[in-house]
């Protein structure tokens, strides 16, 4: 499960149209995709992530870039695309001509009507799995190669009003909050059979919980539980238990593994979120049926239900 930040000023750049020509710079404090002013628009940002520890062709379940907001960006509408460079060994950026000449992936992710940002907000892109998968599927890809991404409005789709952009901190501004690429991989194709979830609404307030069984097809050490969830009420604190077996009343027996206390996920707003719960390490045995319960131990409004729509989930072994 690589998490890689932009690690050099030469591995990021900004590009924009000034009304007459394309312009380029680097070693600046913030990104500027979208429309800034009449002489800075169609703007974009290039970023390179080095030493990506993913093997060639490995199935990717989820990939995102995380940004730290630079100041407040609250004008509508910022409409952008994300592309990748179809090259496992991208060179540092050097000029606009170099930026423009790079071969883009066929995969492209639309990131439109980006919500308002406020200073130091942590903001994640939509899922860019298709882009990352196309790059690591290249025959010449080797573990430890590099990934270059472009986030831009070169098609000029954002509203033409001053500062209709989304500013994020760059490596030059602060290496510790530079854009970060996170890639979540399937350890092997068997992991797809460990998926939990469905199309039913479940209550997670009070003692209500979602309970379900799963049976590993081979033994492995449990490390993470991932969930795609839609929260209909804010202030949910989902946790999880793995127990031995399940009956009509839900999982029974002693808890074999619980999500760690530090894995509380305070969800302050309604909406869809990707949740990763770090679990206490146990070995799950081949062919044994286990019960899993997902619950919320905290509901600040006793008269309101904390509701979760579980879209999908996966149980991960060590090594992700």
SULKAHU-V928047 format. One record per pair of residues at least 24 apart in sequence whose C-alpha atoms are under 7 Angstrom apart, sorted by the first residue. I is the first residue (numbers start at 0). J is the second residue. D is the distance in Angstrom with one decimal. If there is no record, write none. Layout:
i-><I;I>
j-><J;J>
d-><D;D>
This chain:
i-><0;0;0;0;1;1;1;1;2;2;2;2;3;3;3;3;4;4;4;4;4;5;5;5;5;5;5;5;6;6;7;8;8;9;9;10;10;10;10;11;11;11;11;12;12;12;12;13;13;13;14;14;14;15;15;15;15;15;16;16;16;22;23;23;26;27;27;28;28;28;28;29;29;29;29;29;30;30;30;30;31;31;31;32;32;32;32;32;33;33;33;33;33;33;33;34;34;34;34;34;34;34;34;35;35;35;35;36;36;41;41;41;41;42;42;42;43;43;43;43;44;44;44;45;45;45;46;46;46;47;47;47;47;48;48;48;49;49;49;50;50;50;51;51;51;51;52;52;53;53;54;54;55;55;55;55;55;56;56;58;58;59;59;59;59;59;60;60;60;60;61;61;61;61;62;62;62;62;62;62;63;63;63;63;63;63;63;63;64;64;64;64;64;64;65;65;65;65;65;65;65;66;66;66;66;66;66;66;67;67;67;67;67;67;67;68;68;68;68;68;68;68;68;68;69;69;69;69;69;70;70;71;71;71;72;72;72;72;72;72;73;73;74;74;75;75;75;76;76;76;76;77;77;77;77;77;77;77;78;78;78;78;78;78;78;79;79;79;79;79;79;80;80;80;80;80;80;80;81;81;81;81;81;81;81;82;82;82;82;82;82;82;83;83;83;83;84;84;85;86;87;87;87;87;87;88;88;89;89;104;106;184;186;193;193;194;194;194;194;195;195;195;196;196;196;196;197;197;197;198;199;200;200;201;201;201;202;202;202;202;203;203;203;203;203;204;204;204;204;204;205;205;205;205;207;208;208;208;209;209;209;210;210;210;210;210;210;211;211;211;212;212;212;212;212;213;213;213;214;214;214;214;215;215;215;215;216;216;217;217;218;218;218;218;219;219;219;219;220;220;220;220;220;220;221;221;221;221;221;221;221;222;222;222;222;222;222;222;223;223;223;223;223;223;223;224;224;224;224;224;224;224;225;225;225;225;225;225;226;226;226;226;226;226;227;227;227;227;227;227;227;228;228;228;228;228;228;228;229;229;229;229;229;229;230;230;230;230;230;230;231;231;231;231;231;232;232;232;233;233;233;233;234;234;234;235;235;235;235;235;235;236;236;236;236;236;236;236;237;237;237;237;237;238;238;238;238;239;239;239;240;240;240;241;241;241;241;242;242;242;243;243;243;244;244;244;245;250;250;250;256;256>
j-><182;183;184;319;51;52;181;182;179;180;181;182;48;179;180;181;48;177;178;179;180;46;47;48;170;177;178;179;170;174;170;170;171;91;92;46;47;91;92;45;46;47;92;44;45;46;92;43;44;45;42;43;44;39;40;41;42;43;40;41;42;95;94;95;171;171;172;168;169;171;172;69;166;167;168;169;166;167;168;169;164;165;166;150;151;152;164;165;77;78;151;152;157;163;164;157;158;159;160;161;162;163;164;161;162;163;164;161;162;152;153;154;155;151;152;153;150;151;152;153;149;150;151;148;149;150;147;148;149;145;146;147;148;145;146;147;144;145;146;143;144;145;142;143;144;145;142;143;142;143;141;142;135;136;140;141;142;135;136;184;185;128;132;183;184;185;128;183;184;185;126;128;182;183;126;127;128;181;182;183;123;124;125;126;127;180;181;182;123;124;178;179;180;181;121;122;123;124;178;179;180;121;122;123;167;168;178;179;119;120;121;122;167;168;176;116;117;118;119;120;121;166;167;168;118;119;166;167;168;117;118;116;117;118;115;116;117;164;165;166;115;116;162;163;112;158;163;112;157;158;163;111;112;113;157;158;163;164;110;111;112;113;152;156;157;109;110;111;150;151;152;107;108;109;110;150;151;152;107;108;109;148;149;150;151;106;107;108;130;148;149;150;130;147;148;149;147;148;134;134;134;140;144;145;146;144;145;145;147;130;130;319;319;313;314;311;312;313;314;311;312;313;309;310;311;312;309;310;311;310;308;307;308;306;307;308;304;305;306;307;294;295;305;306;307;295;298;304;305;306;295;296;297;298;294;292;293;294;292;293;294;249;250;290;291;292;293;290;291;292;245;288;289;290;291;288;289;290;286;287;288;289;284;285;286;287;285;286;284;285;282;283;284;285;282;283;284;316;280;281;282;283;316;317;280;281;282;283;315;316;317;277;278;279;280;315;316;317;275;276;277;278;314;315;316;275;276;277;278;313;314;315;274;275;276;312;313;314;273;274;275;311;312;313;272;273;274;309;310;311;312;271;272;273;307;308;309;310;270;271;272;307;308;309;269;270;271;306;307;308;269;270;305;306;307;269;305;306;266;267;268;269;265;266;267;265;266;295;297;298;305;263;264;265;266;295;296;297;263;264;293;294;295;263;293;294;295;292;293;294;291;292;293;289;290;291;292;289;290;291;288;289;290;288;289;290;290;290;291;292;280;281>
d-><5.6;5.0;6.3;4.6;6.7;6.3;5.7;5.5;6.4;5.6;4.5;6.7;6.1;5.3;5.2;6.6;6.2;5.9;5.5;4.1;6.2;6.6;6.1;5.3;6.2;5.9;5.9;6.6;6.5;6.7;6.5;6.1;5.6;5.4;5.8;5.7;5.1;5.1;6.1;5.2;4.4;6.4;6.8;5.7;5.2;6.9;6.8;5.8;4.6;6.4;5.6;5.2;6.3;5.8;5.6;5.5;4.1;6.3;5.4;5.7;6.7;6.7;6.4;5.4;5.3;6.0;6.9;6.1;5.6;5.8;4.5;6.5;5.5;5.2;4.9;5.4;4.8;5.2;6.7;6.7;5.8;6.0;5.4;6.9;5.2;6.0;5.5;6.2;5.7;6.9;6.9;5.2;5.6;6.1;4.7;6.3;6.9;6.1;7.0;6.7;6.0;5.1;5.6;5.3;4.2;5.9;6.1;4.9;6.4;4.9;4.3;6.4;4.9;5.9;5.5;6.0;5.6;3.7;5.9;6.7;5.8;5.3;6.0;5.9;4.6;6.4;5.7;5.4;6.5;7.0;5.7;4.2;6.3;5.7;5.2;6.3;6.7;4.5;6.6;4.1;5.2;5.5;6.6;4.7;5.6;5.7;5.2;4.8;5.1;6.9;6.3;4.6;5.4;5.9;5.6;5.7;6.5;5.6;4.5;5.9;5.7;6.3;6.4;6.1;4.5;6.2;6.8;5.6;5.4;6.3;6.2;5.4;6.0;5.1;5.5;5.3;4.9;5.6;4.4;6.1;6.4;5.5;6.4;5.4;5.7;5.9;5.5;6.8;5.7;5.5;6.5;5.4;4.4;6.2;6.8;5.6;4.4;6.5;5.7;5.1;6.5;5.8;5.1;6.3;5.9;7.0;5.0;6.8;5.3;5.7;4.8;6.3;5.4;5.6;6.2;6.3;6.3;5.2;4.6;5.1;6.4;6.0;4.3;6.1;5.4;6.2;5.2;4.6;5.2;5.9;4.0;5.5;4.2;5.2;5.8;5.0;6.4;6.5;5.4;6.5;4.4;6.1;6.8;5.0;6.8;6.7;6.2;5.1;5.6;5.4;6.6;6.2;5.2;5.7;4.8;6.7;6.0;5.8;6.2;4.0;5.5;6.8;6.5;5.7;5.0;6.2;5.1;5.6;6.8;5.3;4.7;6.7;5.7;4.7;5.6;5.8;5.6;6.4;5.7;5.1;6.5;7.0;5.5;4.6;6.6;6.7;5.0;6.8;6.8;5.8;5.1;6.7;6.0;5.7;4.3;6.0;5.4;6.2;5.9;6.9;6.8;5.6;5.6;5.4;6.2;6.2;5.6;6.6;6.5;6.7;5.1;6.4;6.3;6.0;6.1;6.9;5.5;4.7;6.9;6.0;5.1;6.2;5.6;5.7;4.6;6.0;6.5;5.9;6.7;6.6;6.7;6.5;5.1;6.1;5.7;6.2;6.6;6.1;4.6;6.2;5.2;5.2;5.4;5.6;6.5;5.7;5.9;5.3;4.6;7.0;6.7;6.3;6.9;6.5;6.5;6.1;5.5;4.5;5.4;5.2;6.6;5.8;6.6;6.8;5.5;4.4;6.7;5.7;5.4;6.6;6.6;6.5;5.5;4.4;6.0;5.8;5.6;6.7;5.8;5.6;4.5;6.3;6.8;5.3;5.8;6.8;5.3;6.0;6.7;4.3;6.8;5.4;4.4;4.6;5.6;5.5;6.9;5.9;6.5;5.6;4.3;6.1;5.2;5.8;5.5;5.5;6.1;6.7;6.0;4.7;6.4;6.1;5.3;6.8;5.7;5.9;5.4;5.5;6.7;5.7;4.7;5.4;6.0;5.1;7.0;5.8;5.2;6.5;6.9;6.0;4.8;6.2;5.7;4.5;6.3;5.2;5.3;6.5;5.9;5.1;6.5;5.8;4.3;6.8;6.0;4.7;6.4;6.2;5.3;5.2;6.2;5.5;5.5;6.4;6.3;5.5;4.8;5.7;5.2;4.2;6.3;5.6;4.9;6.7;5.0;5.3;6.3;6.0;4.8;6.6;5.1;6.6;6.9;5.4;6.4;5.5;5.4;6.2;5.9;4.9;4.7;5.2;6.0;5.2;4.9;6.0;5.4;6.4;6.9;6.8;6.4;5.9;5.4;5.2;6.7;5.2;6.7;6.2;6.7;6.4;6.7;5.5;4.6;6.7;5.7;5.5;6.1;5.6;4.4;6.2;5.8;5.3;6.6;6.8;5.8;4.6;6.7;5.8;4.9;6.1;7.0;4.8;5.7;5.7;4.7;4.9;5.2;5.0;6.6;6.8;6.8;6.6>
